[in-house]
């Protein structure tokens, strides 16, 4: 018999994987040379969706967006990093 605490671990693993991919995409977009073309798996041109563009918005850093930490602070991390931490603890 399984306990209720052990049931959500597959969701936590999926959450960590997706959050780590989001961290990779955000880092790749922020540090790519101007001549390099990068398209992530979640950029869908047919419908005009671009997750890599969304990651660069001010809302992509929740702690500084809501004024919890100042812009550029050491704790001003992307939301994906917060997701990795959350799903690791969950």
C-alpha positions as CSV (number, residue, x, y, z in Angstrom):
1,X,0.0,0.0,0.0
2,X,1.4,3.4,-0.9
3,X,1.1,6.5,1.2
4,X,-0.3,9.8,-0.1
5,X,3.1,11.4,0.3
6,X,4.8,9.0,-2.3
7,X,2.2,9.4,-5.0
8,X,3.1,12.8,-6.5
9,X,6.8,12.1,-7.1
10,X,6.3,11.4,-10.9
11,X,4.8,14.9,-11.2
12,X,7.7,16.4,-9.3
13,X,10.2,14.7,-11.7
14,X,8.3,16.1,-14.7
15,X,8.3,19.5,-13.1
16,X,12.0,19.5,-12.4
17,X,12.7,18.4,-16.0
18,X,10.5,21.1,-17.5
19,X,11.9,23.8,-15.2
20,X,15.5,22.8,-16.1
21,X,14.7,23.0,-19.8
22,X,13.2,26.5,-19.2
23,X,16.4,27.5,-17.4
24,X,18.4,26.2,-20.4
25,X,16.3,28.1,-22.9
26,X,16.4,31.3,-20.9
27,X,20.2,31.0,-20.5
28,X,20.7,30.1,-24.2
29,X,18.6,33.1,-25.4
30,X,20.2,35.6,-23.0
31,X,23.8,34.6,-23.9
32,X,23.7,33.7,-27.6
33,X,25.7,35.7,-30.1
34,X,23.6,38.0,-32.3
35,X,24.4,36.0,-35.4
36,X,23.4,32.7,-33.9
37,X,19.9,31.4,-34.5
38,X,18.2,29.6,-31.7
39,X,14.7,28.1,-31.6
40,X,13.5,26.2,-28.6
41,X,11.0,23.3,-28.7
42,X,8.3,25.6,-27.2
43,X,8.6,28.2,-29.9
44,X,5.7,27.5,-32.4
45,X,5.9,29.9,-35.3
46,X,2.6,28.6,-36.9
47,X,0.6,30.1,-34.0
48,X,3.0,32.9,-33.1
49,X,3.9,31.5,-29.7
50,X,7.4,32.0,-28.4
51,X,8.3,30.8,-24.9
52,X,11.8,32.1,-25.3
53,X,10.4,35.7,-25.7
54,X,8.2,35.3,-22.7
55,X,11.1,34.2,-20.5
56,X,12.8,37.5,-21.3
57,X,9.8,39.6,-20.0
58,X,10.0,41.4,-16.6
59,X,7.4,38.9,-15.3
60,X,9.9,36.1,-15.9
61,X,11.7,37.1,-12.7
62,X,8.9,37.1,-10.2
63,X,10.9,38.2,-7.1
64,X,12.1,41.4,-8.7
65,X,8.8,42.0,-10.5
66,X,6.8,42.1,-7.3
67,X,9.5,44.1,-5.5
68,X,10.6,41.4,-3.1
69,X,14.3,41.8,-4.2
70,X,15.8,44.6,-6.2
71,X,16.6,44.2,-10.0
72,X,20.0,42.6,-10.5
73,X,20.2,41.2,-6.9
74,X,21.7,37.8,-6.4
75,X,18.3,36.4,-5.6
76,X,16.7,37.9,-8.7
77,X,16.5,34.5,-10.4
78,X,14.3,33.4,-13.3
79,X,11.0,31.8,-12.4
80,X,12.3,28.5,-13.9
81,X,15.0,28.4,-11.1
82,X,12.3,28.8,-8.5
83,X,10.4,26.0,-10.3
84,X,13.4,23.7,-10.0
85,X,13.7,24.5,-6.3
86,X,10.0,24.0,-5.7
87,X,9.8,20.6,-7.5
88,X,13.0,19.4,-5.9
89,X,11.5,20.1,-2.4
90,X,8.1,18.8,-3.3
